[in-house]
């Protein structure tokens, strides 16, 4: 899919009700975790951590933390000792506290709002952003990458799709049905989630819109690499861009970079 449209997403709007946003994030967290969406990129992230001699991942735009537990488990399985700190412009402390409890504190969180374009210096770690980079227009996306380069920390951008028309069809058909069937099993339990899914179906309707728009807003691999070069004209970082495929079919699109002193030239991969 080459088409890229700058349509709005409900979850980006400052006035959007926090209850509906939380319900949408709970769904995304459940699906991304259940499907192991980001497991294929664990070796890339482990390499970034090793090259930058870091043991902490700082997740930007974390939403409800979907997939973070899967990534942590995959990193530990690769022998990479890691902790993860969740951050977001719109923090989800209730959801994050549940993740922190389940992981015995290996996944923690910053309760105050964090701007991914200007990360406070005290929040250290290899920066990542999962399923959220498409929310940022080119100028803001470039600023996010530039801030990581300026800080001298690595950064990985990961989108849980390959930007194909078939994925858009799934977002409009199969995934809404799955949301209606699975919502009662989401944890932590929220009565509001049931009300706004079944009685007043704002959560599924907004999820269908945002999920479809997300695919249309995604950057291609070529666009990601162009953003990286715009953010890092001096070549302080080495960048890799490409797609990683799950054994069962779906792809993850990625951009990852770290300081050049222990890196390789920019390159593109598709596996």
N, C-alpha and C positions, 0 to 999 in steps of 0.2 A: 504494500500500500504506500504510494508516494504522496498522496494527499495529506496536507497538514493544515488544519483549521484552528483559528484562535477563538473558539467558542468559550462561553463561561461555564464554570462548574459551580454548583450550589455550595459545596463545602469551602470554596474560596471566598465567599461573600461574608463580610464582617457581621452583617445583620442576621445571618442564617442561624436558626435556633440551635443552641448547643445540644439539646436533646436529640434532634434529628441527626445532627452531625455525628454524635456519639453512636447512635444506632447504625449509621452507615459504616463507621469505622469498625464497629464490632463485627459486622458481616465480613468486611474485607480481611480483618485479622483472622477470623475463623477459616475463610476459604484459602488464604495464602498459606496459613499454617498447615491446614489439612492436606493441601495439595503439594506441600514442600516446594513451593514455587521457586525459592531462591537457593535451594540446595546446590544446583550446578555451579554457582559462582563462588562457593566456599574456597576452592583452591586459589582462585584469583585473590580473594580477600586475605587469605592466609599468607600468600606471597607478599602482598602489600604490607601487612603487619610485620613480617620478618624483615623485609628490606628497610623499613623505617624504624626497626627495633622498638615497636610499640606492642603493648598487650591490651590496650583499650580501644574499643570502637565507639565513636561518637556518632550516633544516628540522628540526622537532621530530618525534620518533617516526618516524624515517626508515626503520626496518627495514633492508632490504638496499639501499635507495636506488632502488626501482623507479620508473621514469618520470622521474627527476631529469634524466637526460641529455637526454630529449626536451624537458622544460621549459626547460632551459638553451639548447638550440639554438633553440627558438621565441622566447625572449627576445632572443637575439642577432640573430635574423632581423628582429625588430621594432626593431632599433637600440638596444636597452637593454643597456649594458655591465654584466655581472652575474657575480658568483661565488656559489657556493653552499657552505654548510658543513652537513654532515650530523651529526645528533645523535640519541641514543636512550637510553632508560633501560637497554636491553640492547644495547650497541654491537656492530656487525658489522664490525670493522676489516679482516678479510680481504676481504670483499666491497667495502667502501668503498675500500680501497687499489687494487683493480682499476679502479674507476670513476675515481679520482683519476689513475691512470696514463693511462687512455684519454682523459681530458679535459685532459691537460697541466696538472693542478693547478687548473683552473677550478672543479672540484668537490673540496673538501677535507672534512675530518671532524675531529670532536672524539673522541679515543679513550676518554675517561673517560665514565662514566654521567652523563646529563643529565636532570633531572626537568623535564618540560615545564610543570609547575605553578609552578616556582620557578627560572627560567633564570638562571644566573650573570650578573652585570652585565658581565663581560668578553666574553661572547658576544653581540656586536652583530649587527644586521641585521633586515630585514623578516621576521617570523616566518611560517612556513607549517607546515601539518600535512596530509599527504596520506594518505588511506585509513586513518586511525587515530583520528579524533576520536570515533568511535562507541565506542571502547574505554573512554571516560571517562564515568562516571555524571554526572548533572546538576551536582552540587556541584563535582566535580573539573573538569568542562568549563567551568563558570563561573569557577573559580579560574584556569584557564589563560588565558582571555580577560582576566580582571582583571589578571593579571600583565603581559600585553602592554600594557594601558591604563596601568598604573602606570609601566611603563618608557617610555611615550611612543613606542613603536614600532608600526608597522602589523602586522596579522596576517591571514592568509588560511587558512581551513579548507576543504579540498576532499575530497569523497568521490566515488570513481569509479563512481557508480551513481545512478539516479534513484529508487530504492526502488520497484520494480515487481515484481509477482509473476512476470513472465516472467524477470527476472534471477535469482530464486530457483530457477526451473526449470533455467536454464542452469548454475547452481552445482552442482546435483545430478546433471546428466546430461552435457552437452557438455564442460564444463571439466575434469572428472576424466579423461575420455578424452584430452583435449589434454595434460594433465599427464603421463600415461603415455607418450604418443608423443614428447613434446618433452624430457623430462628428460635424456636423453643429451647434448643440445646446450647445456645450461646451463653457463655459465662464471662463475667459475673451476671447474675440474673437482674433484669430491669423490667419492671412492669410497664414503663413508658415504651420500651421497645416493642412489646406485644400490642399495645394500644395503637402505636403509629405504624405498625406493620399490617395488622388485620382489621382494626376498626376504622382507622383513618390512615390509609396506606401511603403516607408521605415518604417513609423510609425506602420502600422498594421502588417507588416512582422516581425519587431523586437519585437512587442508586443506578437505575437503568440509564437515566440521562447522563450522570457523571461518568459512569463506566464507558458509555459509548463515546462521549466527548474526550475522555482520557486517551483513547486509542487514536482519535483524530488529531490530538494535540501532541502526540509523542514525536520526539526528534528521531530522525533516521541516524544510522551510524555515521554517515558522512557529515551530517549537521552537528552531531556531538563532537566529532573531532575538530570541526571548524570552530565551535565554541571554545574548545580547549585551547586551540592555538591563539584565538582572540584574547583569552584570559591570560595566556602565558607567552607573549611574543618573544621574550628573551630565551625561551626554551629551558627554563629552570626545572621543569618536570618532564619526565618521559611518560607518554600516554599510550594506552592500548584501548582499542574500541572493537566491538564485535557482538556476536550473539552466541549464547550457550544453549544447547538443546537438552531437554529432559529425555530420559530413556523412553518415555511414553509420548513424546511428540512436541509439546509446547516449548517455546523459546524464551530466554531472558536476554534483553538488549542491555549492553553495558558500556560504560566508559570508566577507566580507572587510571590513576596517575600518581606518581610519587617522585621525590627529588632525584635528579639525574645521577647523583654521585654513586648510586648503587642500582642503576636502572639500565634499560635497553631503549633503543630508538622507538618512536611512535609506530604502531602497527595496527593492522585490522585483522580480526579473526572471525570466522563463522564456523561453529561446530555443532 
